[in-house]
Amino acid sequence: MKRWFSLQGLLLIGLLGWLCSCHSGKEKESPEKILGSRPYAGLTDSIKRFPQNQELYLERAVLLSQNDRHELAMADYKKAWELKPDEHIALQYVSNLMLVNRPQDAVNLLKECIATWPANPDLHRRLSEIYTQMGETKKAIDQYDEWAQQDSTNFEVWYEKGVLLAQLKDTQAAITAPEHSYRIAPINYNGLALASLYGATRNPKVITLCDDLLRKDTSNITNDVLYLKGSYYSDTKQYEKAIREFNECISRDWKFTDAYIEKGIVLHDLKKYDSALKIFIMAATVTNTSPDAWYWMARCYEELGKKDLALVNYERALALDKNFEEARDGIRRLKK
């Protein structure tokens, strides 16, 4: 038995060694061989004939990237950049540097580009994104501040700084930045972001801002704005106003599942369980994959004393969202 195991082990080791050598051979394939084979051979020949043609290097770099040959692509991006520095090429080169895990090189390149093209928002934005990915959040914020000093009237600076601060859960600063953005350019997308932050903090300014957005809506955000108003009224227990806003959402878009659910929650809070149940059933009809709809149906059934139906619906909610702890708690409660 021991001899058999030993032979088998040797065979297995030999097989693994052969597979690894094959894999290693593929990995160690020379750059010259790769670039001289399909689908790169034609571009490689053209580059040999026209070594100063920037477009050829770019085309081959993109093709290499599409085939996960990012290390080889980096050399072509670098050469294209050296032949003719251009801000758009720089952004492609930066993306490649991040793919090959060279963030500091990407940072250095972006700093060089910002010194040359300080008005390009994409360069500032990308540098802040990379600092954030590196865990250098202070540098990311400082970069937005530097951008703002160079172009204080650019509403995008303040909007994007607000997005970053919201991600960092610095709520007050996250509100101040988009407020400044909206003062510079009161348009829908930064206004909606600011309204969402007001709503999340139960700031009554959300209503004034939403009404302002509704008056000049040109990009079909009306339902989102009405939903924010309804949510604020619901959170502040102004239930009649909340239901009015949610009804308006539903009348404009009968598939607006969240509006059904929020309206149902209002009715549940008012202890109108039968009415709330009908709304949650409608929500589940509109979107039968919504765990919230099934969860709130279960809550209503539980309040109405229909424990079997409540249990079934808690289980449906949990099946749709394995991390739905409230649904799991409901199941435990009913199985006691």
SERO-4910 file (N, C-alpha, C, O; in steps of 0.05 Angstrom, whole numbers):
BEGIN
 pado doro    nc1    nc2    nc3   cac1   cac2   cac3    cc1    cc2    cc3    oc1    oc2    oc3
  Met    A     17    -24      0      0      0      0     17     25      0     12     45    -14
  Lys    A     38     24     16     56     47     17     70     52     -9     73     74    -18
  Arg    A     78     29    -22     91     31    -48     72     43    -69     80     60    -84
  Trp    A     47     34    -68     27     45    -87     23     74    -83     22     90   -102
  Phe    A     21     83    -57     18    111    -52     42    127    -62     39    149    -72
  Ser    A     65    116    -58     89    130    -66     90    134    -96     97    155   -106
  Leu    A     83    112   -111     83    114   -140     62    134   -150     67    150   -167
  Gln    A     39    132   -137     17    151   -145     26    179   -139     21    198   -155
  Gly    A     39    183   -116     48    210   -109     68    220   -129     68    244   -137
  Leu    A     87    202   -137    107    211   -157     94    218   -183    101    238   -196
  Leu    A     74    202   -192     60    208   -217     46    235   -215     46    251   -233
  Leu    A     33    240   -192     18    265   -188     38    289   -188     32    310   -201
  Ile    A     60    286   -175     80    307   -174     91    312   -202     95    335   -210
  Gly    A     95    290   -217    105    293   -245     85    308   -262     93    325   -278
  Leu    A     59    301   -259     38    314   -274     36    344   -268     34    360   -286
  Leu    A     37    350   -242     36    378   -233     60    394   -244     57    416   -252
  Gly    A     83    381   -243    107    394   -253    105    400   -283    113    421   -292
  Trp    A     93    381   -298     90    385   -327     71    408   -332     76    424   -350
  Leu    A     48    408   -317     28    429   -321     40    456   -314     36    476   -328
  Cys    A     55    457   -292     67    483   -284     88    492   -304     90    516   -310
  Ser    A    103    473   -315    123    481   -335    110    492   -360    120    511   -372
  Cys    A     87    479   -368     72    489   -391     62    517   -386     64    535   -402
  His    A     50    521   -362     39    547   -355     62    568   -353     59    590   -363
  Ser    A     84    559   -341    106    578   -338    117    585   -365    126    608   -370
  Gly    A    117    566   -384    127    571   -410    111    592   -424    121    610   -438
  Lys    A     84    590   -420     67    610   -432     71    638   -420     72    658   -434
  Glu    A     75    638   -393     79    664   -380    105    677   -388    107    701   -391
  Lys    A    126    660   -393    152    670   -400    157    674   -430    179    679   -439
  Glu    A    135    671   -445    137    676   -474    148    704   -478    139    723   -466
  Ser    A    168    706   -496    182    732   -499    163    753   -511    145    746   -527
  Pro    A    168    778   -504    152    800   -515    154    801   -546    134    806   -560
  Glu    A    178    795   -556    181    796   -585    164    775   -599    152    780   -620
  Lys    A    162    751   -587    145    730   -598    116    737   -597    101    733   -617
  Ile    A    107    749   -575     79    757   -572     72    778   -592     52    776   -606
  Leu    A     89    799   -593     83    822   -611     86    814   -640     75    828   -658
  Gly    A    100    793   -646    103    784   -673     82    764   -682     83    755   -705
  Ser    A     64    757   -664     43    738   -671     16    752   -673     13    776   -665
  Arg    A     -4    738   -683    -31    750   -684    -42    754   -656    -36    739   -638
  Pro    A    -57    775   -652    -67    795   -671    -50    820   -673    -59    840   -684
  Tyr    A    -25    819   -663     -9    843   -661     11    846   -684     22    867   -688
  Ala    A     16    824   -700     37    823   -719     36    847   -739     56    859   -745
  Gly    A     12    852   -749      9    873   -769     17    900   -758     30    916   -771
  Leu    A      8    906   -734     15    932   -721     44    933   -715     57    954   -718
  Thr    A     55    911   -707     84    910   -701    101    916   -725    120    931   -724
  Asp    A     93    904   -748    107    910   -773    105    939   -781    124    951   -790
  Ser    A     81    950   -777     77    979   -784     94    997   -766    105   1017   -775
  Ile    A     96    989   -740    112   1005   -722    142   1004   -730    156   1024   -727
  Lys    A    151    981   -739    179    979   -748    184    998   -772    205   1009   -775
  Arg    A    163   1000   -789    166   1017   -813    163   1047   -806    176   1064   -818
  Phe    A    145   1052   -787    139   1080   -779    142   1084   -749    122   1087   -735
  Pro    A    167   1083   -739    171   1083   -710    163   1109   -695    162   1109   -671
  Gln    A    157   1130   -710    149   1155   -698    119   1160   -699    109   1181   -692
  Asn    A    104   1139   -708     75   1142   -711     62   1136   -684     60   1112   -676
  Gln    A     53   1157   -671     41   1153   -644     16   1136   -645     11   1120   -627
  Glu    A     -1   1140   -666    -26   1125   -667    -23   1095   -668    -39   1080   -657
  Leu    A     -1   1086   -680      4   1057   -682      9   1045   -654     -1   1024   -647
  Tyr    A     25   1060   -638     31   1050   -611      5   1049   -594      1   1031   -579
  Leu    A    -11   1070   -598    -36   1071   -583    -55   1048   -590    -67   1035   -573
  Glu    A    -57   1043   -616    -74   1022   -626    -65    995   -615    -81    978   -607
  Arg    A    -39    990   -615    -29    965   -605    -32    963   -575    -38    941   -564
  Ala    A    -29    985   -561    -32    986   -532    -61    978   -524    -65    962   -506
  Val    A    -80    989   -539   -108    983   -533   -114    953   -538   -127    940   -522
  Leu    A   -103    943   -560   -107    915   -567    -94    897   -546   -106    876   -538
  Leu    A    -71    903   -537    -58    888   -516    -74    888   -490    -77    868   -477
  Ser    A    -84    912   -483   -100    914   -459   -126    897   -461   -134    885   -441
  Gln    A   -138    897   -484   -162    881   -488   -157    851   -484   -175    836   -478
  Asn    A   -132    843   -488   -124    815   -485   -109    810   -459    -94    791   -457
  Asp    A   -112    828   -440   -100    826   -414    -69    825   -415    -57    812   -397
  Arg    A    -57    837   -434    -28    839   -436    -20    867   -426     -8    883   -441
  His    A    -27    873   -401    -24    901   -391      5    910   -389     11    933   -393
  Glu    A     23    891   -381     51    898   -379     63    907   -406     77    927   -407
  Leu    A     56    892   -427     66    899   -454     52    925   -463     65    941   -477
  Ala    A     27    928   -457     12    952   -465     25    977   -453     26    998   -465
  Met    A     36    974   -428     48    997   -414     71   1009   -431     73   1033   -432
  Ala    A     87    992   -443    109   1002   -459     99   1018   -483    111   1039   -490
  Asp    A     77   1009   -495     66   1024   -517     54   1051   -509     57   1071   -523
  Tyr    A     39   1050   -486     28   1076   -476     51   1095   -470     49   1119   -476
  Lys    A     72   1085   -457     94   1102   -450    107   1114   -475    113   1138   -476
  Lys    A    110   1098   -496    123   1108   -521    104   1129   -534    114   1149   -544
  Ala    A     78   1123   -535     59   1142   -547     60   1169   -532     60   1190   -544
  Trp    A     62   1167   -505     63   1191   -489     89   1207   -494     89   1231   -496
  Glu    A    111   1193   -497    137   1206   -502    138   1219   -529    150   1240   -532
  Leu    A    126   1206   -549    126   1217   -576    111   1244   -577    119   1263   -591
  Lys    A     88   1245   -563     72   1269   -564     55   1271   -539     33   1260   -539
  Pro    A     65   1283   -518     49   1285   -493     21   1298   -498     19   1320   -510
  Asp    A      1   1284   -489    -27   1293   -493    -43   1285   -469    -39   1263   -458
  Glu    A    -61   1302   -460    -76   1297   -436    -94   1272   -438    -97   1258   -418
  His    A   -105   1267   -461   -122   1243   -464   -106   1218   -464   -114   1197   -453
  Ile    A    -82   1218   -476    -65   1195   -475    -55   1191   -447    -53   1168   -438
  Ala    A    -50   1212   -433    -41   1210   -405    -62   1195   -388    -54   1178   -371
  Leu    A    -87   1200   -392   -108   1186   -377   -109   1157   -383   -113   1140   -366
  Gln    A   -104   1150   -409   -103   1121   -416    -79   1108   -403    -80   1086   -393
  Tyr    A    -57   1122   -404    -32   1112   -393    -35   1108   -362    -26   1088   -351
  Val    A    -48   1127   -349    -53   1125   -320    -70   1101   -314    -64   1086   -295
  Ser    A    -91   1096   -329   -108   1073   -325    -91   1047   -327    -95   1029   -311
  Asn    A    -73   1046   -347    -56   1023   -350    -38   1019   -326    -34    997   -317
  Leu    A    -26   1041   -317     -8   1040   -293    -23   1029   -269    -11   1014   -253
  Met    A    -48   1036   -266    -63   1025   -244    -68    995   -247    -69    980   -227
  Leu    A    -72    987   -272    -77    958   -277    -53    941   -271    -55    918   -264
  Val    A    -29    953   -274     -4    937   -268      6    944   -240     29    939   -234
  Asn    A    -11    956   -224     -5    962   -196     19    980   -192     37    974   -177
  Arg    A     18   1002   -206     39   1023   -203     26   1050   -197     29   1069   -213
  Pro    A     12   1051   -175     -3   1076   -169     15   1100   -165      7   1122   -173
  Gln    A     39   1097   -154     55   1121   -150     65   1132   -176     67   1157   -179
  Asp    A     70   1115   -196     77   1125   -222     54   1140   -235     57   1160   -248
  Ala    A     29   1129   -230      5   1143   -240      2   1170   -227     -5   1190   -241
  Val    A      7   1172   -201      5   1197   -187     26   1217   -198     19   1240   -204
  Asn    A     50   1208   -202     71   1226   -213     64   1236   -240     69   1260   -246
  Leu    A     53   1219   -257     46   1227   -284     23   1247   -283     24   1267   -298
  Leu    A      4   1243   -266    -19   1261   -264    -10   1289   -254    -20   1309   -263
  Lys    A      8   1289   -235     18   1314   -225     32   1330   -247     29   1354   -250
  Glu    A     48   1316   -263     61   1328   -286     41   1340   -305     44   1362   -316
  Cys    A     20   1324   -310     -1   1333   -329    -17   1357   -318    -23   1376   -333
  Ile    A    -23   1357   -292    -38   1379   -281    -22   1405   -282    -33   1427   -285
  Ala    A      4   1403   -279     21   1427   -281     20   1438   -310     22   1462   -314
  Thr    A     16   1420   -329     15   1429   -357    -13   1437   -366    -17   1457   -380
  Trp    A    -34   1422   -356    -61   1427   -364    -79   1430   -339    -95   1413   -333
  Pro    A    -75   1452   -324    -89   1455   -298   -119   1457   -301   -133   1453   -281
  Ala    A   -129   1464   -324   -158   1468   -328   -173   1442   -334   -198   1442   -337
  Asn    A   -159   1420   -338   -172   1394   -345   -183   1381   -320   -168   1371   -303
  Pro    A   -210   1380   -318   -222   1368   -293   -217   1338   -291   -215   1328   -268
  Asp    A   -214   1324   -313   -210   1295   -312   -184   1288   -299   -182   1267   -285
  Leu    A   -163   1305   -302   -138   1299   -290   -140   1302   -259   -130   1285   -244
  His    A   -152   1324   -250   -156   1328   -221   -173   1305   -209   -166   1294   -188
  Arg    A   -194   1299   -223   -213   1278   -214   -198   1251   -211   -201   1237   -191
  Arg    A   -183   1244   -231   -169   1218   -231   -148   1217   -209   -145   1196   -196
  Leu    A   -134   1239   -204   -114   1240   -183   -127   1236   -156   -117   1221   -139
  Ser    A   -150   1249   -151   -164   1245   -126   -174   1217   -123   -173   1205   -101
  Glu    A   -184   1205   -145   -193   1177   -144   -171   1158   -136   -174   1140   -120
  Ile    A   -147   1163   -147   -124   1145   -141   -115   1149   -112   -109   1129    -99
  Tyr    A   -114   1173   -103   -108   1178    -75   -128   1163    -57   -120   1151    -37
  Thr    A   -153   1164    -64   -174   1150    -48   -169   1120    -48   -171   1107    -27
  Gln    A   -163   1109    -72   -157   1080    -74   -133   1072    -58   -131   1050    -47
  Met    A   -114   1091    -56    -89   1085    -40    -93   1089    -10    -75   1084      6
  Gly    A   -117   1098     -3   -122   1103     26   -112   1130     35   -112   1136     59
  Glu    A   -104   1147     16    -93   1174     23   -116   1194     20   -116   1211      3
  Thr    A   -136   1192     38   -160   1208     36   -154   1238     40   -167   1255     27
  Lys    A   -135   1245     58   -129   1273     62   -117   1285     36   -124   1307     28
  Lys    A   -100   1270     23    -88   1279     -3   -110   1282    -24   -109   1300    -41
  Ala    A   -129   1264    -23   -152   1265    -43   -167   1291    -39   -174   1305    -58
  Ile    A   -173   1297    -13   -188   1322     -8   -171   1347    -14   -181   1366    -25
  Asp    A   -146   1345     -7   -128   1368    -13   -126   1373    -43   -124   1396    -52
  Gln    A   -128   1351    -59   -127   1354    -88   -152   1370    -98   -149   1387   -115
  Tyr    A   -175   1364    -86   -199   1379    -94   -196   1408    -86   -205   1426   -100
  Asp    A   -185   1413    -62   -181   1441    -53   -162   1455    -72   -166   1479    -78
  Glu    A   -141   1442    -81   -122   1454   -100   -136   1460   -126   -131   1481   -138
  Trp    A   -153   1442   -135   -168   1445   -159   -186   1470   -156   -189   1486   -175
  Ala    A   -199   1472   -133   -217   1495   -128   -203   1521   -128   -213   1541   -138
  Gln    A   -178   1522   -118   -162   1546   -118   -156   1555   -147   -155   1579   -153
  Gln    A   -151   1535   -164   -145   1542   -192   -170   1550   -207   -168   1566   -226
  Asp    A   -193   1539   -200   -218   1545   -215   -241   1544   -195   -257   1525   -195
  Ser    A   -244   1565   -180   -264   1566   -158   -293   1567   -169   -311   1563   -153
  Thr    A   -296   1574   -194   -323   1575   -205   -332   1550   -219   -353   1549   -232
  Asn    A   -316   1529   -217   -322   1503   -229   -340   1487   -210   -330   1477   -189
  Phe    A   -365   1484   -216   -384   1471   -197   -377   1441   -194   -383   1430   -173
  Glu    A   -364   1429   -214   -357   1401   -212   -337   1395   -189   -339   1374   -176
  Val    A   -319   1414   -184   -300   1410   -162   -314   1405   -136   -309   1386   -122
  Trp    A   -334   1423   -130   -348   1421   -104   -366   1398   -103   -370   1385    -82
  Tyr    A   -379   1391   -126   -397   1368   -127   -381   1343   -121   -390   1326   -104
  Glu    A   -359   1339   -134   -344   1314   -131   -330   1313   -104   -326   1291    -93
  Lys    A   -322   1335    -93   -312   1336    -66   -333   1327    -47   -328   1312    -28
  Gly    A   -358   1336    -51   -380   1327    -34   -385   1297    -35   -391   1285    -15
  Val    A   -382   1286    -60   -386   1257    -63   -365   1242    -46   -372   1223    -33
  Leu    A   -340   1251    -48   -319   1238    -33   -324   1241     -3   -320   1221     12
  Leu    A   -331   1264      7   -336   1269     35   -360   1252     45   -360   1243     68
  Ala    A   -380   1248     28   -402   1231     35   -393   1202     39   -402   1189     57
  Gln    A   -375   1193     21   -364   1166     23   -349   1163     49   -348   1141     61
  Leu    A   -336   1185     57   -320   1184     82   -337   1189    107   -327   1190    129
  Lys    A   -364   1193    102   -383   1197    124   -378   1223    139   -385   1225    163
  Asp    A   -366   1243    126   -363   1269    138   -388   1286    129   -386   1301    110
  Thr    A   -410   1281    143   -436   1291    133   -437   1321    130   -446   1331    109
  Gln    A   -429   1336    150   -432   1365    148   -415   1377    125   -424   1394    110
  Ala    A   -390   1367    123   -373   1377    101   -384   1367     75   -382   1381     54
  Ala    A   -396   1343     74   -408   1333     50   -431   1350     40   -436   1351     16
  Ile    A   -445   1363     59   -467   1380     51   -457   1408     42   -467   1419     22
  Thr    A   -436   1418     56   -426   1444     49   -415   1446     20   -420   1465      6
  Ala    A   -401   1425     12   -389   1424    -15   -410   1425    -37   -408   1443    -55
  Pro    A   -431   1408    -37   -451   1410    -59   -468   1435    -56   -480   1444    -76
  Glu    A   -471   1446    -32   -485   1472    -30   -470   1493    -46   -483   1509    -60
  His    A   -444   1493    -44   -428   1512    -59   -430   1506    -89   -432   1524   -106
  Ser    A   -431   1481    -96   -434   1473   -124   -460   1482   -136   -462   1492   -158
  Tyr    A   -481   1480   -120   -508   1488   -129   -511   1518   -131   -525   1528   -149
  Arg    A   -497   1533   -114   -497   1562   -116   -484   1571   -142   -493   1590   -155
  Ile    A   -462   1557   -150   -448   1564   -174   -465   1557   -199   -468   1573   -218
  Ala    A   -476   1533   -199   -492   1523   -222   -515   1507   -212   -513   1483   -208
  Pro    A   -538   1520   -208   -562   1506   -197   -575   1489   -218   -595   1496   -231
  Ile    A   -564   1465   -222   -574   1446   -242   -584   1421   -228   -581   1417   -204
  Asn    A   -596   1404   -244   -610   1381   -232   -592   1361   -217   -599   1353   -195
  Tyr    A   -570   1354   -229   -556   1331   -217   -541   1338   -191   -540   1322   -173
  Asn    A   -530   1363   -189   -519   1370   -163   -540   1378   -143   -537   1374   -119
  Gly    A   -563   1388   -153   -585   1394   -136   -597   1369   -123   -604   1369   -100
  Leu    A   -600   1349   -140   -611   1324   -130   -593   1311   -109   -602   1300    -89
  Ala    A   -567   1312   -114   -548   1302    -94   -550   1316    -68   -549   1304    -46
  Leu    A   -552   1343    -69   -554   1359    -45   -581   1353    -31   -581   1351     -6
  Ala    A   -602   1350    -46   -628   1344    -34   -627   1317    -20   -639   1313      1
  Ser    A   -613   1298    -31   -610   1271    -18   -596   1274      8   -603   1260     28
  Leu    A   -575   1290      9   -561   1294     35   -578   1309     55   -578   1302     79
  Tyr    A   -593   1329     46   -612   1342     64   -632   1322     75   -638   1322     99
  Gly    A   -643   1306     57   -663   1286     66   -651   1267     86   -664   1260    106
  Ala    A   -626   1257     81   -614   1238     99   -609   1249    126   -609   1234    146
  Thr    A   -606   1275    128   -602   1288    154   -627   1301    165   -626   1316    185
  Arg    A   -650   1297    152   -676   1308    160   -675   1338    162   -686   1351    179
  Asn    A   -660   1350    143   -658   1379    142   -682   1390    126   -686   1382    103
  Pro    A   -698   1408    138   -722   1419    125   -716   1433     99   -734   1438     83
  Lys    A   -690   1440     94   -683   1453     69   -689   1436     45   -691   1445     22
  Val    A   -692   1410     50   -698   1391     28   -723   1399     13   -724   1396    -11
  Ile    A   -743   1409     27   -769   1415     14   -766   1439     -4   -775   1439    -27
  Thr    A   -752   1460      5   -748   1484    -11   -732   1477    -36   -738   1486    -58
  Leu    A   -711   1462    -32   -694   1454    -54   -709   1437    -74   -707   1441    -99
  Cys    A   -724   1418    -64   -740   1400    -82   -760   1416    -99   -764   1412   -122
  Asp    A   -773   1435    -86   -792   1452   -100   -778   1468   -122   -789   1473   -143
  Asp    A   -754   1478   -116   -738   1492   -135   -731   1474   -159   -733   1483   -182
  Leu    A   -724   1450   -153   -717   1431   -175   -742   1424   -192   -740   1421   -216
  Leu    A   -764   1422   -179   -789   1415   -193   -797   1437   -213   -807   1432   -234
  Arg    A   -792   1462   -204   -799   1485   -221   -784   1486   -247   -794   1495   -268
  Lys    A   -759   1476   -246   -743   1478   -270   -733   1451   -280   -712   1449   -293
  Asp    A   -749   1430   -274   -741   1403   -283   -741   1402   -314   -760   1406   -327
  Thr    A   -717   1395   -324   -714   1391   -353   -703   1364   -360   -698   1358   -383
  Ser    A   -698   1347   -340   -686   1321   -346   -700   1298   -333   -689   1277   -327
  Asn    A   -726   1302   -329   -744   1280   -320   -735   1269   -293   -734   1244   -289
  Ile    A   -729   1286   -274   -722   1277   -247   -745   1281   -227   -742   1278   -203
  Thr    A   -769   1288   -238   -791   1295   -221   -798   1274   -200   -802   1280   -177
  Asn    A   -798   1249   -209   -805   1227   -190   -785   1225   -168   -793   1220   -145
  Asp    A   -759   1227   -174   -739   1226   -153   -743   1248   -133   -739   1244   -109
  Val    A   -749   1271   -142   -753   1294   -125   -778   1290   -107   -777   1295    -83
  Leu    A   -799   1282   -119   -824   1276   -104   -819   1255    -82   -829   1257    -60
  Tyr    A   -804   1235    -90   -797   1213    -71   -781   1224    -47   -786   1216    -24
  Leu    A   -762   1242    -53   -746   1253    -31   -764   1270    -12   -761   1269     12
  Lys    A   -783   1285    -24   -802   1300     -7   -818   1281     10   -822   1286     34
  Gly    A   -829   1261     -2   -845   1241     12   -830   1228     35   -840   1225     57
  Ser    A   -804   1221     30   -788   1209     50   -783   1227     74   -783   1219     97
  Tyr    A   -778   1253     67   -774   1272     89   -799   1275    106   -798   1275    130
  Tyr    A   -822   1277     93   -847   1280    108   -852   1255    124   -862   1257    147
  Ser    A   -846   1232    113   -849   1207    128   -831   1206    153   -840   1199    175
  Asp    A   -805   1213    149   -786   1213    171   -793   1233    193   -787   1228    216
  Thr    A   -807   1254    186   -814   1274    206   -844   1271    214   -855   1289    226
  Lys    A   -855   1248    208   -882   1241    216   -904   1259    206   -925   1262    218
  Gln    A   -899   1272    183   -920   1287    169   -933   1269    149   -929   1271    124
  Tyr    A   -949   1250    159   -957   1227    144   -976   1234    120   -974   1222     99
  Glu    A   -994   1252    125  -1012   1259    103   -997   1271     79  -1003   1264     56
  Lys    A   -978   1288     85   -962   1300     63   -945   1278     49   -942   1278     25
  Ala    A   -934   1259     66   -918   1238     54   -934   1221     35   -925   1215     13
  Ile    A   -958   1213     43   -975   1196     25   -982   1211      0   -983   1199    -22
  Arg    A   -987   1237      2   -993   1253    -22   -970   1252    -42   -974   1249    -66
  Glu    A   -945   1255    -32   -922   1255    -50   -918   1227    -62   -911   1224    -86
  Phe    A   -921   1206    -46   -917   1179    -56   -939   1172    -77   -934   1158    -96
  Asn    A   -963   1181    -72   -985   1176    -91   -979   1190   -118   -984   1179   -139
  Glu    A   -967   1214   -116   -960   1228   -141   -938   1213   -156   -938   1211   -181
  Cys    A   -919   1202   -141   -898   1185   -154   -910   1162   -169   -903   1156   -192
  Ile    A   -928   1148   -155   -941   1124   -167   -958   1131   -191   -959   1116   -210
  Ser    A   -972   1153   -189   -989   1161   -212   -972   1168   -236   -981   1164   -259
  Arg    A   -948   1178   -232   -930   1184   -254   -916   1159   -265   -910   1158   -288
  Asp    A   -911   1140   -247   -897   1116   -255   -907   1093   -237   -898   1090   -214
  Trp    A   -925   1077   -248   -937   1055   -231   -917   1033   -224   -923   1016   -208
  Lys    A   -893   1034   -236   -873   1014   -230   -853   1024   -209   -832   1010   -204
  Phe    A   -858   1046   -197   -840   1058   -177   -843   1043   -151   -857   1051   -133
  Thr    A   -828   1020   -148   -831   1002   -126   -826   1015    -99   -841   1011    -80
  Asp    A   -805   1031    -97   -798   1044    -72   -820   1063    -62   -823   1065    -37
  Ala    A   -834   1075    -80   -856   1093    -71   -878   1076    -58   -890   1085    -38
  Tyr    A   -885   1053    -70   -904   1035    -57   -895   1027    -29   -911   1029    -10
  Ile    A   -870   1019    -27   -860   1010     -1   -861   1032     20   -869   1027     42
  Glu    A   -852   1056     12   -852   1078     32   -880   1086     40   -885   1092     63
  Lys    A   -898   1085     20   -926   1091     27   -937   1070     46   -951   1076     65
  Gly    A   -930   1044     40   -939   1023     58   -929   1025     86   -943   1020    105
  Ile    A   -904   1034     89   -891   1037    115   -906   1059    131   -910   1057    155
  Val    A   -914   1081    117   -929   1102    130   -955   1090    141   -962   1095    164
  Leu    A   -969   1075    125   -995   1063    133   -990   1043    156  -1006   1041    175
  His    A   -968   1029    155   -961   1010    177   -956   1026    203   -966   1018    224
  Asp    A   -941   1048    201   -936   1065    225   -962   1076    236   -965   1080    260
  Leu    A   -982   1080    219  -1008   1090    228  -1026   1067    237  -1049   1071    244
  Lys    A  -1015   1043    238  -1029   1018    246  -1052   1011    228  -1071    998    237
  Lys    A  -1051   1020    203  -1071   1012    183  -1061    988    168  -1054    990    145
  Tyr    A  -1060    965    182  -1045    942    172  -1058    930    147  -1044    921    129
  Asp    A  -1085    930    145  -1098    919    121  -1091    936     97  -1085    925     75
  Ser    A  -1093    962    100  -1087    980     78  -1057    978     70  -1051    978     47
  Ala    A  -1040    977     90  -1011    974     85  -1005    948     70   -989    948     51
  Leu    A  -1019    926     78  -1014    901     65  -1021    902     35  -1006    891     19
  Lys    A  -1042    915     29  -1050    917      0  -1028    931    -16  -1023    924    -39
  Ile    A  -1017    952     -4   -996    967    -18   -971    950    -21   -958    950    -43
  Phe    A   -963    934      0   -940    917     -3   -944    895    -23   -925    887    -37
  Ile    A   -968    884    -24   -975    864    -44   -971    876    -72   -961    862    -90
  Met    A   -980    901    -76   -977    914   -101   -947    918   -108   -939    914   -131
  Ala    A   -931    925    -87   -902    928    -92   -889    902   -101   -872    902   -118
  Ala    A   -898    880    -88   -887    854    -96   -896    846   -123   -883    831   -137
  Thr    A   -920    855   -131   -930    849   -158   -914    864   -179   -907    853   -200
  Val    A   -908    889   -173   -892    905   -191   -863    894   -193   -852    893   -215
  Thr    A   -851    887   -170   -824    877   -170   -823    853   -150   -820    857   -126
  Asn    A   -826    829   -161   -828    806   -143   -801    798   -132   -799    779   -116
  Thr    A   -779    812   -139   -753    806   -128   -745    826   -107   -722    827    -98
  Ser    A   -764    842    -98   -758    862    -77   -761    850    -49   -783    844    -41
  Pro    A   -739    845    -35   -740    833     -8   -756    851     11   -769    841     29
  Asp    A   -755    877      8   -769    895     26   -800    891     24   -814    892     44
  Ala    A   -809    887     -1   -838    883     -4   -847    858     11   -868    860     25
  Trp    A   -833    836      9   -841    811     23   -837    815     53   -853    804     69
  Tyr    A   -816    829     62   -812    833     90   -835    849    103   -844    841    124
  Trp    A   -843    870     90   -864    886    101   -891    873     99   -909    878    116
  Met    A   -895    856     80   -919    839     79   -919    821    104   -940    818    117
  Ala    A   -896    810    110   -894    793    134   -900    808    159   -913    798    177
  Arg    A   -890    833    161   -895    849    185   -925    854    189   -936    852    211
  Cys    A   -939    860    166   -968    864    168   -982    838    176  -1000    839    194
  Tyr    A   -975    816    164   -988    790    171   -983    784    201  -1001    774    214
  Glu    A   -959    790    211   -953    785    239   -971    803    257   -981    793    277
  Glu    A   -974    828    250   -991    846    265  -1020    837    265  -1035    840    284
  Leu    A  -1028    825    242  -1056    816    239  -1060    788    251  -1082    777    250
  Gly    A  -1039    776    263  -1042    750    276  -1040    727    257  -1046    704    265
  Lys    A  -1032    731    232  -1030    710    212  -1001    700    211   -987    707    192
  Lys    A   -993    685    232   -965    679    235   -954    661    213   -931    663    206
  Asp    A   -970    642    203   -960    624    182   -953    640    157   -932    635    145
  Leu    A   -971    659    149   -965    675    126   -942    694    131   -926    699    113
  Ala    A   -940    703    156   -917    721    163   -891    706    159   -872    716    148
  Leu    A   -890    681    169   -866    665    168   -857    660    139   -834    662    132
  Val    A   -877    653    122   -871    648     94   -859    672     81   -840    670     65
  Asn    A   -869    696     87   -859    720     74   -832    729     85   -816    741     71
  Tyr    A   -828    725    111   -801    731    122   -780    713    108   -759    722    101
  Glu    A   -788    688    103   -769    669     90   -764    677     61   -742    674     51
  Arg    A   -785    687     47   -782    697     20   -763    721     19   -745    722      2
  Ala    A   -766    739     39   -748    763     40   -719    754     44   -701    765     31
  Leu    A   -715    735     62   -688    726     68   -676    711     45   -652    713     40
  Ala    A   -693    696     30   -683    682      7   -673    701    -15   -654    695    -29
  Leu    A   -685    725    -16   -677    745    -36   -653    761    -27   -638    772    -43
  Asp    A   -650    763     -1   -628    778     10   -617    764     35   -629    766     57
  Lys    A   -595    749     32   -584    732     53   -575    748     77   -571    737     99
  Asn    A   -571    774     73   -561    791     95   -584    808    108   -578    827    123
  Phe    A   -609    800    103   -632    815    113   -637    806    142   -653    788    148
  Glu    A   -622    819    161   -623    810    189   -651    814    201   -659    798    218
  Glu    A   -665    835    194   -692    839    205   -711    816    197   -727    807    213
  Ala    A   -708    806    173   -724    783    164   -716    758    180   -733    742    188
  Arg    A   -690    755    184   -680    732    200   -691    733    229   -698    713    240
  Asp    A   -691    757    240   -702    761    267   -732    754    268   -741    742    287
  Gly    A   -746    761    247   -775    755    246   -779    725    245   -798    715    258
  Ile    A   -763    710    231   -765    681    229   -760    669    257   -774    651    266
  Arg    A   -739    678    270   -732    668    297   -755    673    316   -762    656    333
  Arg    A   -766    697    315   -787    705    333   -812    687    330   -824    678    349
  Leu    A   -819    681    304   -843    665    299   -838    635    304   -858    620    308
  Lys    A   -814    626    304   -808    598    309   -803    591    338   -800    567    344
  Lys    A   -804    611    355   -800    606    383   -823    589    394   -824    582    418
***
